[in-house]
Amino acid sequence: MIAKDLAWVGLVVTDVAATAKVFERQLGLPRADLESGAGAVPVFSIGRSALALFPVGHPLLESDARPGVHHIALAAVDLDSAAKAIRIPAARGKTKGLMGRDIIALDRAATVGVRLMLTEPIVLPRHSAGGPLERIDHLGVASTDVGEDEALFSGKLGFPVESRQTDMEVNMAVESFTSDKYGVVYHSREPEPVGGLRICFISVGNCEIEFLANFNPRQGGAVERGQPGNTKQDQGAITRFVNSRGRGLHHIALKTPDINATLGAMAKAGLEMIDTQGRPGSRRALIGFSHPRALGGVLMHLVQRA
């Protein structure tokens, strides 16, 4: 059957060497270069999983793969039995993946837009505690229906639901009536929704997959790029992604014990940042984003939470 932890998360980047340098030097992740049949792929251990960096056009990926978070690889000792048990059709036949291990890419149309691969297990150096990163916190998925996502990943694949939430930003208008005889009376109008998201977190090993779906059809897909976000901005970003790419993996979040120190070190190293200090995020966390240009087109944010 499928292992409890992610084997790796596949990231497509515009500059493999530069992005690898960030993960290795600024973020302190141990590196292994694994053969892929089309040259070595740098893979970085993090927690009980790994990040694999692929160049645009790598043969293991679709021909139109664009920079960003591309796929999730789940380990299975018996690949054929695992594929049969989950009853999800394959996108193509069995091929060779990292370290020459057999892989099966599942049909994206049957996996709510998330690119999933099954792989025979790979061996990587252990990620030791004490560095600037602890593990993958979550993988963000731009969705249109978190109910469908939960039905597949929890109901069919058997991964547990960690939590569900609704994010909503509202405008609240207050009228005042001021009289020289009767004083001041305040009246609050009904809140007006500005932007919203339905969210479901599904646990896979020691991280989560975060499914985010537009909760306010009046909000369009416009988003101010390169600025710290809010609920309206997050909703616009998810909507715009779905409109341009369809449902699928949107961003990666890495857990850190000291977000301000890690963000500051990245900025000091000359990396382009959206945030240099942690700000409030969901699940009682502090979050902070690097700009996609800092990691070859990958949208990443750091998370500090208990």
C-alpha positions, 0 to 999 in steps of 0.5 A: 500500500501507499506509505504514510509520508510523501516520497518527494514534492516535485518543483519545476524551476527556471534555474535549478542551480540557483534554486538549489543554492537557496535550499542548500545554503540559506535554508540548510537542507541536505542534498542528494543528486539522484539519477533520473534518466535525463541527468541528475536531479537535486533532491533535498531532504526535509522532515520525513519528505523531500523536495526535488528540483526539475528543470522546465522540459524534463522528460518525467514531466508533461511537455507544458509543465510551467514553473511552480509546485508540480507534483506529489510523489507517494511511495509504495513498496508494491507499486502495482498492488497500490495502484490497483487498490486506490482504483485511480486510472494511470495517465500513462504506463509505468516508467522509470523515475528517480534512482531508476525506481518505477513510477506510475503517474495518475490521471490528473482528471481523476485526482481533482487536478493534483498531479500524483505519482506513485513511486517505489521508495527512494533512499535519502540522507536524513534531515537533522533537527536544529536548522532553519527549517523543520519540515513541510508544513503544507502544500496549497492547492487551488480548488473549486470544490473542497468537498470533492477534494475531501471525498478523494483524499480522505474518503478514497485515499484514506488520509485524515482530515486535519481541519476545515475552515472558512476565511472571510474578509468583510467591510463594516460601515458604521453610521453616526447621528450626532445631535446638539441635544440628544448626543451621538447614536451609532448604528452598524450596517450589515457586514458586506463580504469582500473576499472569502475562501473555503479551506480543508486541510488533509494530513499526509504524513507529517504535513498537510495538503491545503485545499482552497476554493473561492467562496465569493463569486462576486470577487474576480481574479485580480491580485496585486502581485508582490505585496503582502496578502489578505483574505481578498488577495488570497481569494483573487490569487486562487481564482486567477490560478484556477482560471489560467491553469485549472485546479492544481498545486499552487504553493508550498509552505515550509515550517520554521522555528523562527520565522523572522530570523529565516525571512531576514536571512533570506532577505540579507542573502539578496533574495527577493521577498514579499515579507521580511517579518512574519504576519498572522496566518491561518491555524494560529500561525505566523507566515511570510512569503518569498517572491516566486523569483527567489525560487525559480518561479515557485511560490513558497511561504514560511510558517511558524506555529506550535 
